[in-house]
């Protein structure tokens, strides 16, 4: 692990492996360790950069709200600190949103992208939905956020069959700062890159789980069509 001062925050990151750069960007209420199961497959082929998004893991939490532009600039600042001029990118949910905004802010910096279980335009009820989650986190803490989050991320048969995985992911959710969670919720609630996707020159693989309720498959289909 290492830390870099990027703008107004200290960003926690880790680099493993050899080869072309590949950046992994985690979802809301997780941290860079969420990618641990993939590392053995990736590090023989890539120099993998994992980092904690603002307000998550060991990266500083500033006062909410945040914007996706702010989160993208955090990543670009880390790239500049490390001398990265181009990197491939795998982004899960929020990480996929950051990728789109980042690619628009600095064309050419991303090689190939994988956008997983994400979206390019907020849902019509985004303000109310994310507002409710912010209110719950502020009123009851991240322990109240964990159960509904696990229910959205994993189907019941998987949750029952994998209690150790559920405990591991729950630990990441509960370890996220309330301010960081609320800040990123506010950023996600403003997501809208759909009409600008044509300006992103990087090739992208868009993938989504068939039963994803948080970012339904229709959201990914709309991004693919653009």
C-alpha positions as CSV (number, residue, x, y, z in Angstrom):
1,X,0.0,0.0,0.0
2,X,1.1,3.6,-0.6
3,X,-0.4,7.0,-0.2
4,X,-0.3,10.1,-2.5
5,X,-1.4,13.6,-1.7
6,X,-3.8,14.5,-4.6
7,X,-5.4,17.9,-4.3
8,X,-7.2,18.0,-1.0
9,X,-7.1,14.3,-0.1
10,X,-4.6,11.5,0.6
11,X,-5.3,8.7,-1.8
12,X,-4.6,5.1,-0.8
13,X,-3.4,2.9,-3.6
14,X,-1.6,-0.3,-4.4
15,X,0.3,-1.5,-7.5
16,X,1.0,-5.1,-8.4
17,X,2.2,-7.1,-11.4
18,X,4.0,-6.2,-14.6
19,X,2.8,-5.1,-18.1
20,X,0.6,-2.3,-19.4
21,X,-1.3,-0.3,-16.8
22,X,-4.7,-1.5,-15.7
23,X,-6.7,0.5,-13.2
24,X,-9.4,-1.1,-11.1
25,X,-12.1,1.2,-9.7
26,X,-14.4,-0.2,-7.0
27,X,-18.1,0.3,-6.4
28,X,-19.8,2.5,-3.8
29,X,-19.3,1.3,-0.2
30,X,-16.3,-0.9,-1.0
31,X,-12.5,-0.5,-1.2
32,X,-9.6,-1.6,-3.3
33,X,-9.5,-5.0,-1.6
34,X,-12.8,-5.9,-3.3
35,X,-10.6,-6.8,-6.3
36,X,-8.4,-9.3,-4.4
37,X,-10.0,-12.4,-6.0
38,X,-9.1,-11.2,-9.5
39,X,-5.5,-10.3,-8.8
40,X,-3.9,-13.8,-9.6
41,X,-5.4,-13.7,-13.1
42,X,-4.5,-10.1,-13.8
43,X,-1.0,-9.5,-12.4
44,X,0.8,-11.8,-14.9
45,X,-0.4,-9.6,-17.7
46,X,-0.9,-6.1,-16.3
47,X,0.6,-3.6,-14.0
48,X,-2.5,-3.3,-11.8
49,X,-3.3,-0.1,-10.0
50,X,-6.0,-0.3,-7.3
51,X,-7.1,2.7,-5.3
52,X,-9.6,3.7,-2.8
53,X,-12.1,6.3,-4.0
54,X,-12.6,9.5,-2.1
55,X,-14.2,8.8,1.3
56,X,-13.7,5.0,1.0
57,X,-11.1,2.6,2.5
58,X,-8.0,4.5,3.6
59,X,-8.5,7.5,1.3
60,X,-9.5,10.8,2.9
61,X,-13.2,11.7,3.3
62,X,-14.0,15.3,2.7
63,X,-17.4,16.9,3.4
64,X,-20.3,15.8,1.2
65,X,-21.6,16.2,-1.5
66,X,-19.1,15.1,-4.2
67,X,-19.4,15.2,-7.9
68,X,-18.3,12.6,-10.5
69,X,-16.0,15.2,-12.0
70,X,-14.3,15.5,-8.6
71,X,-13.9,11.7,-8.4
72,X,-12.5,11.6,-11.9
73,X,-10.1,14.3,-11.2
74,X,-8.9,12.4,-8.1
75,X,-8.0,9.5,-10.4
76,X,-6.4,11.7,-13.0
77,X,-4.3,13.3,-10.2
78,X,-3.2,9.9,-9.2
79,X,-2.3,9.1,-12.8
80,X,-0.2,12.3,-12.9
81,X,1.5,11.5,-9.6
82,X,2.5,8.0,-10.9
83,X,3.4,9.2,-14.4
84,X,0.6,7.2,-16.1
85,X,-0.2,8.6,-19.5
86,X,-2.5,5.8,-20.5
87,X,-4.2,2.9,-18.6
88,X,-6.8,0.3,-19.3
89,X,-9.7,0.6,-16.8
90,X,-12.1,-1.8,-15.2
91,X,-14.9,-0.1,-13.3
92,X,-17.6,-1.7,-11.3
93,X,-20.8,0.3,-10.8
94,X,-19.6,3.7,-9.5
95,X,-16.2,2.8,-10.9
96,X,-17.7,2.5,-14.4
97,X,-19.3,6.0,-14.0
98,X,-16.0,7.5,-13.0
99,X,-14.4,5.9,-16.1
100,X,-16.9,7.6,-18.4
101,X,-16.4,11.1,-16.9
102,X,-12.6,10.6,-16.7
103,X,-12.5,9.6,-20.4
104,X,-14.5,12.7,-21.4
105,X,-12.3,15.0,-19.2
106,X,-9.0,13.7,-20.6
107,X,-9.5,12.1,-24.0
108,X,-7.0,9.3,-24.8
109,X,-6.0,8.6,-21.2
110,X,-7.9,5.3,-21.1
111,X,-7.0,2.5,-23.4
112,X,-9.7,-0.1,-23.2
113,X,-12.5,0.0,-20.7
114,X,-14.7,-2.6,-19.0
115,X,-17.9,-1.0,-17.6
116,X,-19.6,-3.5,-15.3
117,X,-23.0,-3.2,-13.7
118,X,-23.1,0.6,-14.3
119,X,-25.0,3.2,-16.1
120,X,-24.6,6.4,-18.2
121,X,-27.8,8.1,-17.0
122,X,-29.3,8.4,-13.6
123,X,-32.7,6.8,-13.0
124,X,-35.8,9.2,-13.1
125,X,-36.1,8.7,-9.3
126,X,-32.4,9.1,-8.6
127,X,-32.7,12.2,-6.4
128,X,-35.3,10.6,-4.1
129,X,-33.6,7.1,-4.0
130,X,-30.1,8.4,-3.2
131,X,-31.6,11.0,-0.8
132,X,-33.2,8.2,1.1
133,X,-29.9,6.3,1.3
134,X,-28.1,9.4,2.5
135,X,-30.7,10.0,5.2
136,X,-30.5,6.4,6.4
137,X,-26.7,6.5,6.6
138,X,-26.7,9.8,8.5
139,X,-29.4,8.6,10.9
140,X,-28.3,5.0,11.5
141,X,-24.7,4.6,10.2
142,X,-23.3,2.2,7.7
143,X,-24.5,-0.9,9.6
144,X,-28.0,0.1,8.4
145,X,-26.7,0.4,4.8
146,X,-25.1,-3.1,4.7
147,X,-28.2,-5.4,4.6
148,X,-30.1,-3.7,1.8
149,X,-26.8,-3.3,-0.1
150,X,-26.0,-7.0,0.1
151,X,-29.6,-7.8,-1.0
152,X,-29.1,-5.7,-4.1
153,X,-25.7,-7.1,-4.9
154,X,-26.2,-10.8,-4.3
155,X,-29.1,-13.1,-4.9
156,X,-30.5,-15.0,-1.9
157,X,-29.2,-18.4,-2.8
158,X,-25.6,-17.0,-3.2
159,X,-25.9,-15.2,0.1
160,X,-27.0,-18.3,1.9
161,X,-24.3,-20.5,0.3
162,X,-21.4,-18.0,0.9
163,X,-21.6,-16.6,4.4
164,X,-17.8,-15.9,4.5
165,X,-18.0,-13.8,1.4
166,X,-21.0,-11.9,2.8
167,X,-19.1,-11.2,6.0
168,X,-16.1,-9.9,4.0
169,X,-18.2,-7.6,1.8
170,X,-20.2,-6.4,4.8
171,X,-17.0,-5.5,6.5
172,X,-16.1,-3.2,3.5
173,X,-19.5,-1.6,3.5
174,X,-19.5,-0.9,7.3
175,X,-15.9,0.3,7.0
176,X,-16.9,3.0,4.6
177,X,-17.1,6.4,6.2
178,X,-20.6,7.9,6.3
179,X,-19.3,11.2,4.8
180,X,-17.7,9.3,2.0
181,X,-20.7,7.2,1.3
182,X,-23.1,10.2,1.3
183,X,-20.7,12.2,-0.8
184,X,-20.5,9.5,-3.5
185,X,-24.3,8.9,-3.3
186,X,-24.7,12.6,-4.3
187,X,-22.3,12.2,-7.2
188,X,-24.0,9.1,-8.5
189,X,-27.4,10.8,-8.3
190,X,-26.2,13.3,-11.0
191,X,-24.8,10.8,-13.4
192,X,-25.6,11.7,-17.1
193,X,-23.0,11.0,-19.8
194,X,-25.3,9.2,-22.2
195,X,-25.5,11.8,-24.9
196,X,-21.7,12.3,-24.8
197,X,-20.6,8.7,-25.0
198,X,-20.0,9.1,-28.7
199,X,-17.1,11.5,-27.8
200,X,-15.3,8.7,-25.9
201,X,-12.7,7.2,-28.3
202,X,-11.8,4.3,-26.1
203,X,-13.3,0.9,-26.9
204,X,-15.5,-0.4,-24.1
205,X,-16.9,-3.7,-23.1
206,X,-20.2,-3.2,-21.2
207,X,-21.3,-6.1,-19.0
208,X,-24.1,-6.5,-16.5
209,X,-25.7,-9.2,-14.4
210,X,-29.0,-10.6,-15.6
211,X,-30.6,-10.1,-12.2
212,X,-28.9,-6.8,-11.3
213,X,-31.6,-4.7,-9.6
214,X,-29.3,-1.7,-8.7
215,X,-28.3,-1.0,-12.3
216,X,-30.7,-3.1,-14.4
217,X,-29.6,-4.5,-17.8
218,X,-31.7,-1.9,-19.6
219,X,-29.3,0.8,-18.4
220,X,-26.4,-1.0,-19.9
221,X,-28.3,-1.6,-23.2
222,X,-28.9,2.1,-23.5
223,X,-25.2,2.8,-23.0
224,X,-24.3,0.2,-25.6
225,X,-26.7,1.7,-28.2
226,X,-25.0,5.1,-27.8
